[in-house]
Amino acid sequence: MAPHIQLILGGARSGKSRFALEQGNESSFDPLIFLATASAGDAEMKERIEKHRMSRSVKDSRWRTIEEPYHLMKALEDSAIHDKGLLVLDCVTLWVSNLLCGMRGKIQSVSESEKTFDELLRTLPQLKGTIRIVSNEVGLSIVPDNELGRNFRDLQGTLNQNLAVLSNEVFFLTAGLPLKIK
């Protein structure tokens, strides 16, 4: 059976993660898996990650966290999600940034990143359960003034479009309010 996939889009601090974690039906899922793509590059980010870990465990101690900033497909395949499970992937935007800005010192080219995205788009339909994917909508701002910024925006925007096609539901959040667009 194919997974039920939700894509949850919005700007920074729009409430995407909270919505992914708190739609009200989480008690019906087992297991609950949170796949985090953030990496603690500095003390502030380390503190931010720890706050997120604590808030999940306070809400429901059944949440199991997998932290994988680079090798997303392996983490998805190893998550052991099944028909009654919920996996929250938070967030695709940080993962794209990690790939573009250096995987253990190696920066991925645009074409390498596109191949990695194709692999993700092939992997997701092979999974089971419910998958909630959090991603930033990056096309609502100014055109970046540098090549890396433009490449990031273009790659993220195209990946979001492809994830939307693959998803059963797509939500856009603003000021904590979800708008179902698919």
HUVEN-V234814 format. One line per field, one symbol per residue. ss: DSSP state (A for helix, B for strand, O for the rest). psi: psi as a letter, one per 20 degrees, with the letter a starting at -180 (. if undefined). A space follows every 10 residues. Layout:
ss: ???
psi: ???
This chain:
ss: OOOBBBBBBB OOOOOAAAAA AOOOOAAAOO OBBBBBOOOO OOAAAAAAAA AAAAAAAAAO OOBBBBBOOO OAAAAAAAOO OOOOOBBBBB OAAAAAAAAA AOBOOBOOOA AAAAAAAAAA AAAAOOOOOB BBBBBBOOOO OOOOOOAAAA AAAAAAAAAA AAAAAAOOBB BBBBOOBBBB OO
psi: pqqopppoqr rpkijggggh hliijhiiqo ropoopiqqn irhghggggh gggghghggo iipppponig mggggghiik qahjrppooo qhghgggggh jooliopqrg hgghghghgg hhggiirrbp poppqqoijj arpqjrgggg gggggggggg ghhgghqhqp qpppkjppop i.
